């Protein structure tokens, strides 16, 4: 993966450099070198961020499929305020910031918009 693509992917999954440092346990300097192309990106790091992207997509796809099983005229998506509540409801996001779930909600929101279904996001 090209360094520019990696940076774009990191940003697309809602991770800052400082957050990615915590998620994959590497130093910030290495990430900056990988993203600038000064150092080769390790495949395990690429795979870790791709796995986060897949989790986000799978979560959005599953929620949309559940909606399709019992469609409604409009949809209100719920966003958690407290990280503890979020992790209790979505343990698969353990180790990731709550903003990553926000990315998943936004992708899900776009699916509803593309399907012509009115959608909003509110806090629980």
N, C-alpha and C positions, 0 to 999 in steps of 0.2 A: 504494500500500500504506500502510495506517495505521501510525503510528510504533510502536504497541504490537505489531502483527503483525510488524513488522520485528525488533523486539527479541526476540520469541518465536522467530522463525525463526533469528536469530543464535545464540541459546542452544540451539536444537534441533539445530543442526549442530555444536555443540561448540566454538564460538568465543567466547572472552572478548573484551571490548572491546580489550584490549591486543594480542591476537592478530589481530583483524580489522584493526587499524591496520597491521600488517605485511603482511597478505594483500592488502589493497586500496590500501595506500600513501596513507592519509589521516591527519589528526591526530585524537587521542582526543577532543578538544574538539568537533569536528564530529560525531562519532558520538554523543556524549552529547546534543548539541542535536537531532540527527535523532530519536533515540529518545525524547526528551522532548517532541517536537513543536514545539520552538522554531525549528526550521529545516526547510525542505522537504527531503525525502529525494530525492537525485538518482536517476534511473531506472537509471543505469549501476551504481550501488552495489547497488540492489535486485536487478538482473539478476545481478550477481556472486555475491551470497549465494544467490539462487535456483539458480544454476548449481552451486554447491557442494552444495546440497540434492539436486539432480538426480543429481550424481555419486554421492552417498551411496546414493540409492535405486537407481540403475542397478547399482552394485556389489553391493548386497544382492540385487536381483532376478536378476542374472546367476548369482551363487553358488547361489541357490535353484533356478534352472532347471537348473544343472549337477547338483545333487543329485537332482532329479526324473528326470533322464536315467538315473541309476543309484542308485536309492533304497537306503537302509540302515535298520536298526532304530533306530539312534541316531546322533547326530552330535557330533563334537568340533570346534569352531571354533578356529582358531589366531590368537592375538594376538601381534604382534611386540613385543619388548622394546626392541630397538635401532632407531632411526629409519632408519639406513642400510639395514638388512635390509628394513624395511618399504618404503622407496622403491625398492629394487632389485626387489621383487616387485610393487609397485604404482606405477609411475612416473606414472600419471595423477593421483596425489595430490601431485605435486611442488608445493612452495610452500604446502602446507597442513600443519598440525601432525598428529602421529600420533594425537592424540585424535579427529580427524575420522574416521579409520578405525575407532576405537573406537565411534563413533556408528553407522557402517555395520554393524559386527559386531552391535551391539545390535539394530538393525532386522532383521538377518538372523535373529538368535536368536528374535525375536518371530514371524517367519514360521514357523519350525519349531514353536514352542510352539502357534501357532494351528492348525497342521496335525496336532497331537497327537504330534509326534516329539520324543523326549527329546534335549536339547541341552545342551552345556556349552561353556565357553570356557576355553582353557588357553594359557599362554605357549609360544612356540616356543623 
